[in-house]
């Protein structure tokens, strides 16, 4: 019997070197889109998708993220008096309605290492994985809810997917399709990281639903330059018939 997906992991331990020197002061996931930090977009998406527990995988350099998810009662009182309390409404809804935990990724050993660090936290239950710098804005159903629904229909681990122009896919990954399960959803045979000859125009990225199966598969991967790649573990699951892709409906951008 499939377990309900009510927990989410957000990967954000990277150093953000492309944004230096700004990331010496502020975690890139707290950079704003308009006046809203990227991370808050993810948390609101989680809340709207029925998630109850969120684990942020961070590094020691990102302590400020912990402070962001605490009530600032003095500021809230000031905003109430000035009639501007709605400016904190979304953040407060997240703080009050999500159980937020933090895990440090001591060794920055890749996306696979980051996911493996939550093994005890996950307690054997399925969970959504979010890449902290992948923003997905949907008009209707949140992307987390879309991949959760695909998991509930298939019982398989799910990798979010988007079609990309073939000429840029060697910078990403390419999914090897096996058979169509329903609209937008395919059982997959594998996924190739940075392929020279992409087997399809479908890239796996941004949102995933993973079961506890993933942890053994991460350990079965061969590290590359000391890093474990999550896509390698997903490829292992696909070869065992335990992985499907879901082409989510949303505006997607890398932050």
N, C-alpha and C positions, 0 to 999 in steps of 0.2 A: 504493500500500500504506500502510495506516494505521500510524503510529508509536505505540509503546507510551507510555503516560502515566506518567512516573516523576518528575515535578517539579511543584512547587506554589509559588504566590505568595500571600503573605498581606498584604493591604493594611491598614496601620496607621499611616499618617503623619498622620492627623487630630489636631487639638489637644485633642479631648475637652472642648470648652467646656461641655457640659451637666453635667460632673462637677467643674467648678471649685469651690473651689480645690484639691481633692485631686489633680487631674491636673497641677498644678504640681510635685508631688513624685514621682508614680508614673504611668506610662503606664496608660491605662484598660485596655489588654489584659492588664496584670498584676494587675488587681483580681481577688480570689479569688471563686470559687464554692465554698463550703465552705473547704477549705484549699488548693485548686488554682487557680492563675491561669487565666483564660480562654484565654490564649495556649497554655498547656500542653495544654488540651483539644484545640485545633486540631492541635498537633504530634503528639499521640498518635493522633489520627484519621488524620493523614497517614501515620504509620508503619504503622498497621494496614491502610492502603489500598494499600500497595506503593510509596509515594513514597520516593525516595532523595535528592532535592535539594529544599531549601526556600529560597526567597528572601523575606526580610522587608523590605517597603518601609516605611521609617521616616523620621522627621524628626530633625534634630540634637538636638531636645529629648528624644529617647528613647534616649539612649546606654545607659541602665540595662538595656535589653533585651539588649544584647550581653553584659553581665556575667552576666545570668541564665543564659545558655547556655554557661557555662564551669564546669568542675569546681572545686569548693571542697574541696580535698583535706584541709585541716585540719578542716573541718566533717564530712567523710565519715569521717575517722578517729575523731573524737569520737563520732559516731553508732554506729560499729561497736563501740566499747568499751561503749557504753550499751545495745546491743542494739536500736537504733532505725534501723538503716541502711535499712530498707524505706521510710522516709519520703521518701528521695530516689531510690528505685528507678526510678520512671517517668521522672523528669527525666533521670537518667543514661542510661536506655535511649535517650531522644531524642538526647542529646548524642553518644552513642557510635555511633548507627546512622543519623543523618541528616547530610548535608552541608548546613550552614546558612550562607547568605550574606546580606549586608545591602546594600541600595541606598537611598540618600537621595533622597527626592522633594523636590528643592530648592524648586521653586515648587509650592505646594499648589494645583494646577490641576485638581482633580477626580479622580474614579475612573478616567476615561479616561487622564488624564495619568499617574496612578500605574501603570496597566498598561503604558503605552507606555515607561515608564522601564526595564522589564525586557527590552526587545527584544533587546539584545545578550546578556544573561544566558540567555535562553531558547534561543538557538542554533538557531532554526528548528523546534524541537520543540514538540508540544502541552503544555499545562500546565493544572493546576487553579488557579482563583482563589478565594480565600476572603476574605470581608469580615471583618476582624478582630474586629468586635463582634457578629457573628452566630453564636450558639452552636447547634449541632445535636447532639443526643444520641440515638443510635439503639440499640435493643436488640440488633440483629443486625448487619447489614452497615453499615459506616460510610458516611456520606453521600458523602464523596469517592469511595469505591469505587462507590457507586450511579451517580453521574454519569459516572465513568470507564467503567463497563460500558455505559451508554447511548451514549457516544461510540464505543466499540468496535463496537457493534451497528449504528449508523447512519452513522458516518463524518462526522457533522456536529458543528459547535460545539454545546455543550449549555449551557442555562441551567437551574439548579435552580428549582423552582417549588413553590408551596404555594397551596391555595385559601384565600381570605380572605373575610370578610363584605363584601358590595358597598359598604356604607356607609363602610368605612375605606379602601377601595382608592384613592380620590383622594389619599391620603397616600403611596402607594407607586407601583406600576406595574401595568399590565394587559397580559396576553399575548393576541395575536390568533392563534387556532388556525387551522391549515390542514387537516391531516388526521392521523388517528391512525396511528402507526407500530407500536406494540405497547402493552401495558398500561402506563399511567402516562406514556407518551412520545408527544408530538405534534410533527410538523413545524409550524413557526409562520410566519405571514406578517409578523409585526412585534410590537413591544412599545411601549406608550405610557407615558411617564413622567407620573405624577400626573394621570391622565385625569379629566375632569369626568363623562364618560359611559363607564364601563369596558366594553370589548367582551367581557370574561369575568371570572370571579371568581378567575382564576389569576394570582398575583403572581410575578414573577421575582426571585430573591434568593439570597443566602447562599453558593452554590457554583456554579462554572461550569467547563466545560472549553473552552479556547480554543486555536485553532491560530494560526500566524503570520499568517493572513489578517486577524486583528483589528487589527494595527498600521496597515495602510493605511486601514482603515475609521475608526480613531480620527482620523487626519489629515484624513479627508474630512468629519468632523463640524464643525458650526459651534459654537464655544464660546458658553456662556451665562454672562454675568458672569465672563468669563475662565476658566471651568471647562469641561472636556471630560467629558461623561457617558458612561460605559461602555454604558449602555442604548441611547444613540443609535447607537453603533457596532454593537451587537448587532442593533438594528433594521435597519441597513444590510445586515448579513449575512442576516437573515431574508428581506429582499426579494429576495435573490439565491438563495434556496433552500438556504442553508448553515447554518440554525439550527434546533435542536429544543429543546423543553422536556422536562424530566423531573420529575415530581411525586415528590419524595423522601419516604421513610418515616422520620420521626424526630420527636422533640420539638424544636421550634424556639423560640428566644427571642432578642430583641434585648437586648444587654447595656448 
